[in-house]
């Protein structure tokens, strides 16, 4: 077990994998935040359109 840990500590590929995982997590957070912001904005647009269409066809 000690041999495995010491080998991982010296191995640059393990550090690279961790760096890529952190970058991927940050990218996913940014994408989810953007989707949430766009969703909130488009929700208001669709509500306005729905109201206009309902009024146009004689709804309440």
Number of C-alpha atoms within 10 A of each C-alpha: 6 7 8 8 10 10 12 13 12 10 11 10 11 13 13 11 11 11 12 12 12 12 12 12 12 12 12 12 12 12 12 12 12 12 12 12 12 11 12 11 11 12 12 11 11 11 11 12 12 12 12 12 12 12 11 10 8 7 9 7
